[in-house]
């Protein structure tokens, strides 16, 4: 079904089919309309800052054109108008007018801050894209990350970005089809779900329909045609239902507005594809909305409608008593209406309706009106815990690709709502477990969780929670208590997954740091080096920078994990000290090896009777300490060392005079090539899990090959470097614990 815009499609044909993505704007009228709209919502607002922002933006964008041929200033004006319609204040409107100046013109952020203040500058910077040259392929992910960070400080950053994306979507007909399709996909995956999370139904619905029009133009036109064909008959039935509801309101002496709910084309398409329903089944479902004055009126209307028509069991939802994650409130019920047709009814107050249409923007506008001043940026999202969760886990997710995948899951996942024993509501992804609940309450509670009760009954930690469950977790009092690695197999929330991984990474890192520090100290004492003098100077920090590690602790960790040899670090440190301290003369480092003889290379092998000969490990069989080995004198490249059972040794034995005895003599400087094979049942995400475990063990992968057979068996081969062969056992054991992996072992050509 993933039909995209055909590359050969002419703009003229698309213009005929989908005029919505070819919209244009009238510039001068827009300025006057913008000011009027802001004055309507904010009569005492600072209109002067909007006029100044427009003047600066018009001058900065002078001469620039949109791909539609319009002057560029029409875009920031349209974005500002969308936000003004949502009810945002003058500073947000000024930021919307200036949102592209820093990115697309010579106007600098410092100048903007000086002229319009830090608040406006922060909003503009939050929506400014990062440099693609600097960030390469991860630029988009890092730009979204930057927006999320800014959003956690001020939700208006995201509102500006959504308005920016909405106006761009309205003009996708003027951009190349391939680019429009890419943007539409991104919009459906990230921006429309974010608008839904903020409760801004007006923006969410339009973004989805415009993206649908670009990605599936023929389907869009077909569904649009079907809707228009059935509209007259449907509207007549809706009017009959509305008249009946109006009679009930008159009897109750309640004032209210009643209207039919418009059908969204993308929603119809989703139900046809995802739920496999026929168009007539979807479109015949009648929906009306009743808007009244008070919460008491909402419940009174509900009772009257249930008395008139039979409600369908299990279809009543009270989102007034328990609002959704995006603060949405309403009563939902489904009844058997006139003629036996199903009618969906929503009942809400005027304030709830504003919240449903404009979401957090309405929340913001309401707070500004109540306080009569600018709102604390964080106060508007205190009721929306998911904002804090997103901000938390983005800081814990270093990989750009993993960050975007997690974001798509987090904002797109359906939620269940459970309660703490004290009645606090916690929103969790569908399929969440008591462990997810524990981490949602607090990280330390998650780490120390040892059992759980749901609705008063003890249940396993991997049990799935249902909406309405009352959850109580039991925690360990042991200060050393921590999460189980098995939890990663069933937790559903990104927060829980990241916290568990972070705990294990920290534990391993602290152990590696201590091992690395002790290893360096032992080696320095063994070589009679001035330990106190070297450790007290800044030389270790300089070596860490030289080897591109964040700090000295990261350097110690690398040594402890076998990625950097102890001797290599010591040599660099003493070299730096010798260069900086000319009064004491150079520091001699004794060579490690038999008889103190110098050794070339870093093979970890010595030739009997000739320790100074160049030795290389053969790549065909990749020998490591512990393997039986033989040496073979090559022409001009020293001695090549093979495993004694290597397939190539048989042919080498044809020249016995070139075979030589060799012995293992590994040092902290030795590095060995290792090849492993992973055999598993093929499943989604298998390769990702294997590479993640290898990277968590700080394995430097040099090459990898993956093949899958017809009987769904996956064979993966990895080649990597390793300094300590003892570390190999830990790596193999960790990979063996991955779900669906049934064998992993080191292999050679033999």
N, C-alpha and C positions, 0 to 999 in steps of 0.2 A: 504493500500500500504506500510505500515511501516514494510517491510520485513527486519529483521536483520540477522546477520550471525548466522546460527544454531549452538548451543553449540557443537553438535556432528560432525561438519564439520572438516575434517582432513586437516591439513596444506598442505599436498601433493595435494589434489584436488583443493584447492584454488590456490596453486602455478601454477597448470596447467591452471586454468581458468583466473587468474589475476596475471600475473608475475610482474606487476608494483609495487605491495606492498611487494615484496621480493627482493628489490634491495640491492646490496652490493657495497663496495668501495675499490679501490686499494690505500693503504695508502701513500707510498713513492711518487708515481706519483702525488698524490693530493697536496703535499707540494710544489713541483716545479711548478705545474700548478697554484696554488693559487698565488704564488709570481709573475709569469708571467702575470696573469690577472690584479693584482693590479698595476703592472708597466705600463701596457697598458693604464689604465685609469688615473693613477697618476704617470707620469714619474719622478717627483721630490719628491714623497712621501717617508716617513720614513719606509723603508722596515725592518730596524733593529728591530723595535718594534714588527713586526709580527713574526720575527724569535725568539725573546725572549719569546713572548707569547706562541708560539708553544712549545718551550722547557719546559716552566713552566707547561703547560697543559699536555704534554706527561708524565712528571715526576709525576704530581699530580694524573693522572688517571692510572698510571702504575698498572697493575694487574687487572683492572676492565674490564668487558666484557659486550658487548651489548647482548640483548636476541637473536640476530642473530648469536652469537658466535664470532663476530668480536671484536678486541680491541676497548675500549670505545673511544679512541682518534679519530677514524674514524668519529664519530658524530660531534664534534666541527669543525673538518676539513671540513666536508660537508656543515655545516651551514656557515662557513666562505666563502666557494666557492660560495654559492648562493648569498651572499651579495657582493662578489667581482664581480660577473657577473652583478649585478645591478649597479655597479660603485661606491660603497661606499669606503671611504678612509681608511688609515692604522689603525687609532685608533678604528674605528668601527669593522674592521676585527680582531684586537687584542682582543677586547671585545667579539667577537663571539667565538674565540678560547678558551677564559677563562670563557664563560658564565655558565658552569656547575661546575666549580672548587669550588666556595664558597658553593654551595648547596650540592654537592656530595662527596667532599673530605675534608681533614683537612686544606686546604688552606684558610686563613681568609681574610675578606674584607680589614682590615687594612693593612695587608701585601701587598695585591694587589694594594691598593692606593699608598703605599710607593714606590712600584717598577714600576708602570705604570702610576701613576698620577690620580688626582681626576676625570677627564673626563671619563677615561676607567672604573674606579671603579663605577661611577654613572650608566654607561650603564649596567654593570654586575649586580649591585644590583637591577636595575629596572626589570630584567627578572628572578630574583631569587625567587622561590616559598616561601610563608610564611609557618611557622611551623604548620603542620596539628594537632599535639597534642595540641597546644595552641589554635587554631582557630576552631577545630572540623569540623562540617559539613559545616561551612561557609568559610573554608580555600580557596576553589577554587574561590569563589566570592571575597574574600579579596585580593587574589593574583592578580586577574584581575584588581581590584580597584587600587592596588599598581602600576601595569603596566600602567594604565591610567594616574595616577598622574605623573609617570616618563615620560610618553609619552608627557604630556603637557609641560614638560621642555625640552625634546629632542626626536624628532620623531624617531631617530635611535633605541631607545629602542623597539618600536613596530616592526621595520624592522627586528631586531635580533630575536624577538619572533616569527614572521611569518616564518622566515627562519628555525628556530628551529622546529616549528610545521610541516613545509613542509618536512624536512628530516625524522622526526619521522613518518609522514604519509607514506613515501615511504617504511618504514620497518614495517608497521602494520601487515604484514603477519606473523611476528615472535612472536607477542604477543597474549595472549588468546583472542578468538573472542569477549567475553563479554566486555573486556576492550577496544578493538579496536572499537567496535560499540559505546561505550560511548564517546570515543575521537572523532570519526567521527561526531557524533551528535553535540558535542561542537564546532567542527571546522565549520560545516555548519551554526551554529547559531551565532557564535561570530567571529572566525578568518577569514573565507572567506569574510564575509561582511566588516570586517575592511580592508582587502586587497583591496576590491572594493572601499571603501571610500578613500583609499590612491591612488587609480588609478593604482595599480600594477596588471594589467591584467594577466601577466605571472604566478604570484603566486596564484592569485584568482582562475584561471581556473584549475590549477593542484590540488589545495586543494579540489575543488568541485568534480573533477573527481575521486580522490583517496577516498574521503569520500563516494561517490556514489558507488564505487567498493566494499567497506566494508559493507555498509548498505543494498545494494540491489545487491548482486553478480550475481544472475541469470538474472535480468533485465539489468545489466551492460553488461554482455556477449552477451545477445540477441541484444541490440542496437548496440554494437560494431560489431557484425556479420552483421546486416542489413546495417550499414554504409559501411563496406568493400565490401559487395556485389554490392552496387550501385556506388562505387567510380569510376570505369573506365568510365562509361557512363557520369557521372557528370563532371569528369575532362575534357572530350572531349568538352562538351558544354562550360565549363568555358574558355577553350583555344580559342574557337571561339569568345567569348565575349571579351577576352583580346586582340585578334588581331584587332578587330574593334576599341577598345579604343586606341591602339597603333597608328592606322591610324590617329585618331583625334589629338593625341599628335604631330605627325610628321607635320600635317598641321598647327598646332599652333606654331610649333618650340619650344616646351616645353620638357625638359628632365624630365623623371620620371620613376618610377618603378610600375609595375602592377602585382598583385598576387591575387589568390583566397583566400578567408578567410576560415581557417579550421573550421570544425564543432566540437563543444565541446559536449561530450556525455551527461554530466549532463544537459546542456542547452536543448538538444533534449528531454531528459526525463522530464524536468520541463514543456516544452511546451505541451508534450503529456498529462501530469497529470493535470497541473494547467489550461491550456487553452482547454484541451479536444480535441486536434487536432490529426489527423492520422499521422503516421510516414512519409508516402510519401508526404503529404502536407508540412511538416516541411523540409524534406531533399531536396525536389525539389526546395526550395527557394535558389536561387543562390546568392552568395555574393562575391564581389570583392573589392579590396582596391587599390586606386591610390595615390602614394606618389610623390609629386613634390617639387620644390625648394622654392617657395614663396607663400604668401597668395594670391597675385594677380593671380598667376598661378592656384590656387585652384578654384577661381571663373570663370576663363577662361575655365577650363576643364569642370566645371559644365554646363556652357552655351553650350559647344559643345555636351555634352552627351544628354542634353535636346533637342537639335536640331536633333540629330540622333534618339533617342527613345522617346516615349511619357511618360512623368512623371505621376505618380499616384497622384492625388490631395490629399493634407493633409499629405503626407508622406515625405515632405522636412523639414529637421531640420538644422538650422545654429548654430552649437555649436562653431564656430569660433568667431562670434560676441558676443554670450552669452555662455561662457564656463560652463560646468557642475560643481557641487560642488567639484569634485576632480581634477579640473583644466583641464579636458579632453576637447580637441578642435578637431573639424572635421566637414566636411559637409556631411550630410546623405541625400540620395535621393533614391527613388525606382521607377524603370521604367519598361515598358513592353518591354522586350528584344526580341531577335530573336526567332521565333516560338511561340510568344505570351506568353513566360514564364516570370515570375516576377524576376527581378534582383535588388538586394540591392547593392548600391555603396557608399563607404566611400572615401572622398577626403581630404587629409591632407598634411602638410609639414613634412620634416624629423624630425624637433624638436617636432612637435605634435605627430608623431608616437612614438618617444622615450617616451614622456609623457604618451601616451596611454598604452604602454607596461610596463613601469617601474614606472609611477606615480611620487609620491613625491620623490622617490629615484633618478629619472632623474633630478628632480628639484634641489635636493641637490647637485648632481654631477655637474650640470651646474653652480651653484653658486660658488662651490669650484674652478672650472676652471676659472671662470671670475675674482674672487678675488685673486686667487693664494694662499689662506690661508684657515685655518679651518673656517667653517661657524658658525655664531651665532646660537645655537640650536633653538632659537625661530623664527629666520628669515625665516626658511623654511616653517613654517605653518601659517605665517601671512595672507596668501591668503586663508586659509581654516578655515573659522569661526567655523565649526562644532567641530574642535579640542578644541577650547576655550569653546564651549557650553558643551561638554562632561566633561571637567575638572571642569566646574562650578557646574553642577548638581550632579556629583559624590560626591562633598563635602557636598551637601545638602541632600543626601539620606543616612540615617543611616543604614537602614535594608539591610543586604547583599542580601536577596532574591529579594527584590524590586529593588535593584541596578542592579542585573543581568537581571531582566525582562525589566527594563528601557533601559539598554544597548542594549539588543536584538532588542527592538523596534526602538531605536534611529539610530542604524547603518543599520537596515534592511528596514527602512521605505522609500518609494518612496517620491520624493520631487517635490514641485511646486516652481517656481521662480517668485517672484513679485518684483515690483519696488517701491522705495520711490519717493515722488514728485521731488526729485533732481536727480533721475536716478540711485540711488544705488540699486544693485541687492541683494535681501534677499532670501535665501533658507529656505523653511519650509516643514514640513511633509505634505503628501497628505491629503486633508480634513481640512487643517489649516484655522483659522478664523482671523479677524482683531485683536483679543486679542493676539493670538500667534505672529502675526506680531509686535504688540506693545512691547511685552516682548523681542522679538528678537532684536529690536532696542535698548532698554534700560529698565532696571527693573522699574525705577521710572515712565517712560512713560506708562508701562504696568499697574502699580498700579493706575495711575490717569486717565486711558482711560475712556471716557464717550460716545464716538460715533465714527463713521468712514465713510469715503467716499471711494468708489472704482470706478475708471474711471470716477470721477466727480459726482457720484450719491450717496446719503445717503443710507446706508444699515444697517440692524440689525447686532449687534456684533457677533451673532452666524452664520452668513452667511459663506459658504465655498468659499475660494479664488481659482482662477484659474491661471495657468502660464500666465505671461504677464500682469496681473492686476497692475494698479498703485494705491497704497493704501495710504491714508492719515488718521491719527487718530486725534481726538480732545481730549484734556486733561483738567481736572478740575484744577482750580487755588486754590481751597480750600486746605490748608495745611494738613487737616485731611482726605482728600479723600483716598479711598482704594478700593481694588477689591471686587467683589461680589462673594458670595459663589456659586451662580448659574453658574459662569464661568467654574467651575470644570466639569460641565456636558457636555461642548462642546469643550474645548481646546484640541488640539492634540499633541502639543510639550511637551516633558518632562520638558524643561526649564520653560515654562509658568505654568505648573501644580505645580512644586516644589516651584516656587516663590509665587504663590497664597497661597498654603498650609503654606509656611513659614511665610507669612504675618499674617495669622489668628493665627498660633501657637504663634508668637511673641506677638500679641495683647492680647491673653488670658493669656500668661505667665506673662506679665507685670502687668496685673490686679491681677493675683493670688499672685504675689510677694508682691504687696502692701497690699492685704488683709491679707496675712500670717504675715507680719511684724506688722500690726496694731493689729491683733489678739493676738500675743505674748506680745506686749507692754501693751495692755489692761489687759490681764490676770496677768501680773507681777505687774501692779499697783494695781489691785484688791487684790492681795495677799501681798501687802506691801513689795515687794522685791526691793532691791537696783537696780533700772533700769539702771542708768548711769554706775554703777560699772560693772554690768554683761555684758551690751552691749559693753562696751569699751574694754573688754578683748577678747582674741582669742578663747574663749570657744565655741562660735557658729560655728566657722570654724571646730573645733575639733568634735563637735557633727555632723556636716554635713558629715565629713569623716567617723565617726562611723556608721552613717546610710546609707553610700554609696551614697551620693549625691555629685555632682561635686563641688559645692561651696555653700556659704551661701544663695545666691539668689535662688538656686535650692531647698534648705531646706525651705525657706520662701514660695516658690511656692507650695511645697508639703503640707505645712500647710494650705495655702489658698485654695487648691483644696480638702482638707479633707482626704488626704492620710496618714498624720501623725497628731496626736492630739497635740494641743497646750501644754497641761499639760505634755505630754511625753517629749517634747523638753525642757520645763522649768526644769523638774526634772533632766534631763541629764546635762543641763547647770549648774545648782546649785551644782550638785554632783561634776562636774569637778572643779568648782571654790572652793568648800570646800576642795577638795583634794590638790589643788595647793596653797591655801591661808590659812595656818594653824594658822596665827596670829589672824585672826578674829573669829575663831571657826566655827562650822558648821552652815549652813544657814537652818533655819527651813522653811518648806513649809507647810502651813496649808492645811488640807484635804478639798476637795470640796464635799459637801453633806449636808444633813439636820442635823443641830445641830453640824456640824463639826465632826461627827462620822466617823471613818475609814470605807471604803467600799472595799470589795474584788471583784475581777473581774472587767469587764468594760462593763456591760450590759446596762447601762442607765436606770435601773429600781430599785425602792426601795420598800421594803415590808412595808406596813403600820404598824407602831408601832415597827418594828424590822429592822432598817436600816443596821445592821451589818450582816444580813444573806446573804449567797452566793446565787446569782441569775444568772440563765442562760436562754438565749432565745432559744425557741424550733426551731429546724431546719425543722420541718414538715410544719410550716406555716410562718416562718421567720418574726415575727412582727417587725415593725419600729415605731418610735414616731408618734403619731396621730392615730394609730390603737387602738381599744378597746381591752383590755387585761385582762386575769385572770391568777392567780398564782396557782401552784399545788405543794404541798410539796412531794418531791421524797424521796426515801430511800437512804440516804447517799450522795446525790448530791445537797442538798439545794433545792431551789425553781425553778421549770421550768415554764417559762412564754409562754403562747399561745395567739394567737388571739382569741377573744371570739367566732368567727364563724368558728374556726378550726374544722375539722371533728373529731379530736381526743378528743375534749372537751366533747362531748356527753358521751363517755365512762368514762371519768374522773369524771363526775358528779355523777356516781354511788357511789363515796366515797366523799360525801359532807364535811366530817370533815377534808379532806386534801386540800380542796380548800381555797385559801387565797387571800385577797385583795392586789393588787399591783398598783403602780403609776409610770408613766414615770418621770424620772429625768435625762435626758441625759446631759452629760458633753462634753467638748472638747476632752475627752479621749475615748468616746464611739465609738464603731464600730459595724455596723449592716450588716447582710446578706440580700441581695436583689436578688429576682429572677424576670427576665423579659422575656416576650415572644414576638418575632418579627414575624409578618405574612406578607408575600410578595409574589409577582408573581416571580416564579423562573426565574433567568437569570444568565448569565455568570458573575462572579466576585461579586455576591451579598454578599456572606459570607465575602469576603475580604473587601468590603466597610463597612459592619457593624462592623467588628472587628477593622477596621482603625478608625472609628468614636469613638468607645468606648475607644480605646487607646489614641486618641487625647484628650479625656476628662479625661485621666489618671485614667481609671477604671481598677481595678485589677481583671481580670476574673479568677474565681476559677474553673469553669467547663462550658462546652457548649455542647449542643446536637442539631443536625440538621436533619430534615426529609423532604422529597419531595414526594408529592402525584402524582398520575397519571394525574391529571388535572393541573399540573405545579404550585401548591401552595407550597411554602417553609415555614416551621415552624421551627424557631430557638429559643432555650431556653438558657439563660445565667444566671449564678449565680456569683455574685461578692460582694466585701466588699465596704461599704461606711460609711464615718464618719458623713456626713451632708445630711439629707434626702431632703433638699431643692435642693441639687445638682442633685437628681434623676430626677426632672422635666426637668432640662436643658439637661440631658442625653437622656431622652425619646423624647424630642422635636427635638434634633439633629438627632436621629435615624429615627424619623418619616419623616424627610426631605430627606432621601435617596431615590433615584429613585427606583420605583417598590414596596417600602414598603407601605402597606396600613393600617397597624395597629401595635402598639407596646404598651404594658401595663405591669404593675407589676402583677404577679400571685402568688397564694398560693395554698396549697393542698385543700383548701375549694372550 
